[in-house]
Amino acid sequence: MIPHSRPVFDAAFAEALQRPLARGHVTAGKEARALEREAARALGRGAGVAVDSGASALMLALLARGGDPGARRVGIPAYACRALWHATRAAGCEPVCMDCGPDLRLDADKARALASSLDAVIVAHPFGMLEPLAAERWPCPVIEDAAQSAGGRLDGRPVGSFGDVAVVSFYATKPWGGAYGGLVAGDEDEPGGSWLEAIRQMRCADTADAALPHAGNHQLSDVHAALALARLARAGRERAARADLARRYDEWIEETRAEPVPREAEAAHFRYIVRAPDAGETIRALRDRGVDARRPVETPLSRFSGVDCPGAEDAWRHCVSLPLLADMSEEECERMREAMQACL
Ligand SMILES: Cc1ncc(COP(=O)(O)O)c(C=O)c1O
């Protein structure tokens, strides 16, 4: 089976792991601080705070705003990873689902209509593509979620440089994946900058406010940070390899009934997503041919809140994510071409 994700961990990762081991210091230390600097720089930010997951990063960013979290309505994309739902609820906030259009970006008219009723919004760049509304002014604070699109550029600026703060994930399969981990990045002299210090307090059990429900030991270990640093060092090359492969898929797909969801040249090319007449049937057919295709999102988040989001439901019915591996061999490429032409 050609897997949906296949992060490569070669000798460079083994060497990176030796650094904290040789120092005899595996909890948060030099590696975590270096990752904070490197990742913040790559996101076009002045500072970063490393934590144990992308979901924790989102939750802590929401808690860092202060005030009464229970009273807050937080806009989240309806067609996105379930971590956004969990993080919002873990911060004591009410998730308000924002629908998407056929291109899987937010439906701009609907989002603008909702915006004035929100206390904060998580704007996610979807599946390695770019979300133009990240560059827009919102009437509330914006958490820019770059977990799946880190390394992309929007309007000539790095993804992650737009919101009041940005969040990334270092989960193994992500573009900046090590094993587990996350980061909140911002600029100390901007409004979101004050959140960073609050998150530094909250990620550590000894300094976190005792009244907070989910604070305490959300730090990133040096072992995890070393792995993420090794990925970051090659993320540009991996992105370029996926972009080349995506261009080949574009040619192969022309002879099928499916069409790719449009992506920008400057995107992160994390996933290759196609629209097919029936996603479930297409996924079964591809798996029968040895290709581990997936739904980009298992369940639209709007189903959890009972809100009608027809764009997210349409995406669930039609969208399929194909393996887009940076190290795909020619033999695997040939199998992909045959499977695409037989099943799409
Ligand atoms: C867009 C997005 N944001 C946040 C997360 C959460 O990251 P993590 O898995 O590191 O908790 C994920 C993935 O799970 C994601 O896809």
The ligand as an ORCA input file, in Angstrom:
! r2SCAN-3c Opt
* xyz 0 1
  C      -5.056     22.500     10.940
  C      -4.607     21.822     12.198
  N      -4.458     22.553     13.314
  C      -4.042     21.983     14.463
  C      -3.783     20.641     14.546
  C      -3.357     20.049     15.857
  O      -2.054     19.657     15.865
  P      -1.539     18.459     16.805
  O      -1.860     17.178     16.110
  O      -0.074     18.706     16.920
  O      -2.243     18.585     18.099
  C      -3.926     19.846     13.400
  C      -3.654     18.407     13.376
  O      -3.918     17.573     14.056
  C      -4.357     20.446     12.200
  O      -4.530     19.740     11.087
*
